[in-house]
Amino acid sequence: MKKIIESVPNFSEGRREEVVLEIVKQAEETNNVWVFDWSMDKDHNRSVVTIVGDPDAVAEAAFKMAKKASELIDLRHHTGAHPRMGAVDVIPFVPIKNSSMEECVEISKKVGKRIGEELNIPVYLYEKSASSPERANLSNIRKGQFEGFFEKIKSPQWTPDFGPNTVHPSAGVVAVGAREYLIAFNVNLRTTDVEIANKIAKAVRYSSGGYRFVKAMGVALREKGMVQVSMNMTNYKKTPLFRVFETIKREAQRYGVEVAGSEIIGMIPMDTLVKTMNFYLGIDDFTDERVIENRLLDEISRS
């Protein structure tokens, strides 16, 4: 493959593994697409799938997954800790190798148009693909969630970019767009008090005075008997994970709460791990070029 892009569609199902596997199968059976990772969470009631490959093939796989999700997921019977507005909630496209953001924007529009026309699901373009400034931020689009969208969509401000002007009765609406690499990073706290997680989330998220490239919310993890600061790191190069993690640890101490651990949903760039290791181990001038697997892949790609 001369060009490689990534897509990380999110689906509103994290409790029925057979449904998630059927959705993932749509990508596995698409030529020139690799399924790098998939995960599901019962508390969030959400699954995240990472696919990588040829741009046209990834676009085809993303559409097939959206179609299958619309057939198997009914939001009228869906509850979970994570905000959602669609059976397939969001489909981002990310340039990886020999591809550009402009190409991913065009792909997002092609896939969005197809979802709107063939599946009769309203589609909103977001991030780099957004048709207006208020649609660039995914949280602005998702506000009100599935239940609130039946009224929200009536406003001229929220006319879909593609598809019908009415919410799909069971599959809702979907956001499709192109964006930079995003890391879904969550920190678990040893308490059942979700208000503590909410306060810490407020301290680190940009919209309430925290770090520039952090979106965060508090979530109750009833299956685990604890709470979580759930985050999207929208630019890991300018706001590193270790800095946010250390801030959350200090904030948790104020409330007499311990950090139980952290988790990353999906894939992350090697550069993130290298910077985190540099911070915690104090290694001078260490780069990903000194990681043997990375050098090996570079040599293979040049040969």
C-alpha positions as CSV (number, residue, x, y, z in Angstrom):
1,M,0.0,0.0,0.0
2,K,1.4,3.4,-1.0
3,K,-1.0,5.3,1.2
4,I,-2.3,4.3,4.7
5,I,-5.0,5.9,6.8
6,E,-6.6,4.9,10.1
7,S,-10.2,5.0,11.2
8,V,-11.4,4.5,14.8
9,P,-15.2,4.1,14.7
10,N,-17.0,4.1,18.0
11,F,-20.2,2.0,18.5
12,S,-22.9,2.2,21.2
13,E,-22.6,-1.4,22.3
14,G,-20.3,-2.7,25.0
15,R,-22.3,-5.5,26.6
16,R,-23.1,-7.9,23.8
17,E,-19.9,-9.3,22.5
18,E,-21.6,-11.2,19.7
19,V,-22.9,-7.9,18.3
20,V,-19.4,-6.3,18.5
21,L,-17.8,-9.3,16.8
22,E,-20.3,-9.1,13.9
23,I,-19.4,-5.4,13.4
24,V,-15.7,-6.1,13.6
25,K,-16.2,-8.9,11.0
26,Q,-17.2,-6.4,8.4
27,A,-13.7,-4.9,8.5
28,E,-11.9,-8.2,8.8
29,E,-13.5,-9.4,5.5
30,T,-12.5,-6.2,3.6
31,N,-9.4,-6.5,1.5
32,N,-6.4,-4.2,2.3
33,V,-7.7,-3.4,5.8
34,W,-6.2,-4.6,9.1
35,V,-8.1,-4.6,12.3
36,F,-5.4,-3.5,14.7
37,D,-7.5,-3.4,17.9
38,W,-11.0,-3.5,19.2
39,S,-12.4,-3.2,22.8
40,M,-15.7,-3.0,24.6
41,D,-16.7,-1.6,28.0
42,K,-19.8,-2.6,29.9
43,D,-20.0,0.6,32.0
44,H,-19.6,2.9,29.0
45,N,-21.6,0.5,26.9
46,R,-19.4,1.3,24.0
47,S,-16.9,-0.4,21.7
48,V,-14.0,1.1,19.8
49,V,-12.4,-0.4,16.8
50,T,-9.1,0.6,15.1
51,I,-8.7,-0.2,11.4
52,V,-5.8,0.7,9.2
53,G,-5.2,0.3,5.5
54,D,-5.6,1.6,2.0
55,P,-7.8,4.7,2.0
56,D,-10.5,3.4,-0.3
57,A,-10.6,0.1,1.6
58,V,-10.8,1.7,5.0
59,A,-13.7,3.9,3.7
60,E,-15.5,0.8,2.5
61,A,-14.9,-1.0,5.8
62,A,-16.1,2.0,7.8
63,F,-19.4,2.1,5.8
64,K,-20.0,-1.7,6.1
65,M,-19.4,-1.5,9.9
66,A,-21.8,1.5,10.2
67,K,-24.4,-0.5,8.2
68,K,-24.1,-3.5,10.4
69,A,-24.3,-1.4,13.6
70,S,-27.5,0.3,12.4
71,E,-29.0,-3.2,11.9
72,L,-28.0,-4.6,15.3
73,I,-28.0,-1.7,17.7
74,D,-31.3,0.0,18.9
75,L,-30.6,3.1,20.9
76,R,-34.1,3.1,22.3
77,H,-32.9,0.3,24.5
78,H,-29.4,1.6,25.2
79,T,-28.0,3.0,28.4
80,G,-24.4,3.7,29.4
81,A,-22.0,6.1,31.1
82,H,-20.6,7.4,27.8
83,P,-22.6,10.1,25.9
84,R,-23.9,8.9,22.6
85,M,-26.1,10.0,19.8
86,G,-25.8,7.1,17.3
87,A,-25.6,3.3,17.0
88,V,-22.3,4.1,15.2
89,D,-21.5,7.3,17.2
90,V,-18.5,8.7,15.5
91,I,-16.3,7.7,12.5
92,P,-12.9,9.6,12.4
93,F,-10.3,9.3,9.6
94,V,-6.7,9.9,10.4
95,P,-3.7,10.2,7.9
96,I,-0.9,7.8,8.8
97,K,1.5,7.3,5.9
98,N,1.8,9.1,2.5
99,S,-1.6,10.5,3.1
100,S,-2.8,14.0,4.0
101,M,-5.5,15.6,6.1
102,E,-7.1,16.9,3.0
103,E,-7.5,13.4,1.6
104,C,-9.1,12.2,4.8
105,V,-11.5,15.1,4.7
106,E,-12.6,14.0,1.2
107,I,-13.0,10.4,2.4
108,S,-15.1,11.5,5.4
109,K,-17.4,13.4,3.1
110,K,-17.7,10.4,0.8
111,V,-18.5,8.0,3.6
112,G,-20.8,10.5,5.3
113,K,-22.7,11.0,2.0
114,R,-23.1,7.3,1.5
115,I,-24.3,6.7,5.1
116,G,-26.9,9.5,4.7
117,E,-28.2,8.3,1.3
118,E,-28.0,4.5,1.7
119,L,-28.7,4.1,5.4
120,N,-31.0,7.1,5.9
121,I,-29.0,8.2,9.0
122,P,-28.4,11.9,9.5
123,V,-24.7,12.7,9.3
124,Y,-22.7,15.6,10.8
125,L,-19.2,16.4,9.6
126,Y,-16.9,17.4,12.5
127,E,-13.3,18.4,13.3
128,K,-11.3,19.2,10.1
129,S,-14.3,18.2,7.9
130,A,-16.8,20.5,9.7
131,S,-19.1,22.6,7.6
132,S,-19.3,25.3,10.3
133,P,-17.2,26.3,13.3
134,E,-19.8,25.1,15.9
135,R,-19.6,21.6,14.4
136,A,-15.8,21.2,14.7
137,N,-16.1,20.2,18.3
138,L,-17.7,16.7,18.6
139,S,-19.2,17.5,22.1
140,N,-21.2,20.4,20.6
141,I,-22.8,18.0,18.1
142,R,-23.4,15.3,20.6
143,K,-25.0,17.6,23.2
144,G,-28.5,16.4,24.0
145,Q,-27.5,12.9,23.0
146,F,-29.9,10.5,21.1
147,E,-33.0,11.4,23.1
148,G,-32.5,15.2,22.7
149,F,-31.7,15.0,19.0
150,F,-35.3,14.5,17.9
151,E,-36.0,18.1,18.9
152,K,-32.5,19.5,18.2
153,I,-32.5,18.4,14.6
154,K,-35.5,20.7,13.9
155,S,-33.3,23.8,14.4
156,P,-31.9,25.2,11.1
157,Q,-28.5,25.4,12.9
158,W,-28.5,21.6,13.2
159,T,-29.6,20.6,9.7
160,P,-27.5,17.5,8.8
161,D,-24.7,17.7,6.3
162,F,-26.0,14.5,4.7
163,G,-29.1,12.3,5.0
164,P,-32.6,13.0,6.2
165,N,-33.7,15.9,8.4
166,T,-35.2,13.4,10.9
167,V,-33.4,11.2,13.4
168,H,-33.2,7.5,12.5
169,P,-35.6,6.0,15.0
170,S,-33.2,3.3,16.3
171,A,-29.7,4.3,14.9
172,G,-29.9,8.0,15.7
173,V,-27.3,10.2,14.0
174,V,-23.6,10.0,13.4
175,A,-20.6,12.3,13.3
176,V,-18.0,11.6,10.5
177,G,-14.8,13.6,10.1
178,A,-11.0,13.8,9.7
179,R,-8.8,14.7,12.6
180,E,-5.3,14.4,14.1
181,Y,-4.3,11.4,16.1
182,L,-6.3,11.2,19.4
183,I,-5.6,9.1,22.5
184,A,-8.4,7.9,24.6
185,F,-6.8,7.9,28.1
186,N,-8.7,7.0,31.3
187,V,-7.6,7.2,34.9
188,N,-9.5,5.1,37.5
189,L,-9.9,6.3,41.1
190,R,-10.4,4.2,44.3
191,T,-13.8,5.7,45.3
192,T,-17.4,5.3,44.3
193,D,-18.0,9.1,44.6
194,V,-18.4,10.2,41.0
195,E,-18.4,13.9,42.1
196,I,-14.7,13.6,42.9
197,A,-14.1,12.3,39.3
198,N,-16.2,15.2,38.0
199,K,-14.2,17.8,40.0
200,I,-10.9,16.3,38.8
201,A,-12.1,16.2,35.2
202,K,-13.0,19.9,35.5
203,A,-9.5,20.6,36.7
204,V,-7.8,19.0,33.7
205,R,-10.1,19.7,30.8
206,Y,-9.5,22.8,28.6
207,S,-13.1,24.1,28.5
208,S,-13.0,24.7,32.3
209,G,-9.5,26.0,32.6
210,G,-7.3,22.9,32.3
211,Y,-4.9,21.6,29.7
212,R,-5.3,22.9,26.1
213,F,-5.7,19.6,24.4
214,V,-7.8,17.6,27.0
215,K,-11.4,16.8,27.0
216,A,-12.5,15.1,30.2
217,M,-15.5,13.9,32.2
218,G,-16.2,11.9,35.3
219,V,-17.7,8.4,34.9
220,A,-19.1,5.9,37.4
221,L,-17.7,2.4,36.8
222,R,-20.3,0.3,38.6
223,E,-18.8,-3.0,37.3
224,K,-15.5,-2.2,38.9
225,G,-16.8,-0.4,42.0
226,M,-14.9,2.8,41.3
227,V,-15.0,6.0,39.3
228,Q,-13.0,7.2,36.3
229,V,-11.7,10.4,34.8
230,S,-12.4,9.6,31.1
231,M,-10.4,11.7,28.6
232,N,-9.7,12.4,25.0
233,M,-6.2,13.7,24.4
234,T,-6.5,15.6,21.2
235,N,-2.8,16.6,20.8
236,Y,-0.4,14.3,22.7
237,K,2.6,16.2,21.4
238,K,1.6,19.5,23.0
239,T,-0.2,18.0,26.1
240,P,1.7,14.8,27.1
241,L,-0.1,12.0,28.9
242,F,2.4,12.0,31.9
243,R,1.7,15.6,32.7
244,V,-2.1,15.1,32.8
245,F,-1.6,11.9,34.8
246,E,0.5,13.6,37.4
247,T,-2.0,16.4,37.8
248,I,-4.8,13.9,38.3
249,K,-2.8,12.1,41.0
250,R,-2.2,15.4,42.8
251,E,-5.9,16.4,42.5
252,A,-6.9,13.0,43.8
253,Q,-4.7,13.4,46.9
254,R,-6.7,16.5,47.8
255,Y,-9.8,14.3,48.3
256,G,-7.9,11.5,50.0
257,V,-8.3,9.2,47.0
258,E,-5.8,6.9,45.4
259,V,-5.3,6.4,41.7
260,A,-6.2,2.7,41.0
261,G,-4.6,2.7,37.5
262,S,-5.1,4.0,34.0
263,E,-6.1,2.6,30.6
264,I,-5.7,3.4,27.0
265,I,-8.4,2.6,24.6
266,G,-7.2,1.6,21.2
267,M,-3.7,2.3,19.7
268,I,-1.2,4.9,20.6
269,P,1.9,6.3,18.8
270,M,5.3,5.1,19.9
271,D,6.4,8.6,20.5
272,T,3.9,8.8,23.4
273,L,5.6,5.9,25.2
274,V,9.1,7.2,24.6
275,K,8.2,10.6,26.1
276,T,6.5,9.0,29.1
277,M,9.5,6.8,29.7
278,N,11.8,9.8,29.4
279,F,9.8,11.6,32.1
280,Y,9.5,8.8,34.6
281,L,13.0,7.3,34.1
282,G,14.8,10.5,33.4
283,I,16.6,9.2,30.4
284,D,18.5,11.8,28.4
285,D,18.1,12.2,24.6
286,F,16.2,8.9,24.2
287,T,14.1,8.7,20.9
288,D,12.1,6.1,19.1
289,E,15.0,5.5,16.8
290,R,16.6,3.5,19.7
291,V,13.7,1.2,19.9
292,I,14.8,-1.9,18.0
293,E,11.4,-2.9,16.6
294,N,10.9,0.6,15.2
295,R,14.3,0.6,13.5
296,L,13.6,-2.8,12.1
297,L,10.3,-1.6,10.6
298,D,12.0,1.4,9.1
299,E,14.6,-0.8,7.4
300,I,12.0,-3.2,6.1
301,S,10.0,-0.3,4.6
302,R,13.1,1.0,2.8
303,S,14.1,-2.3,1.4
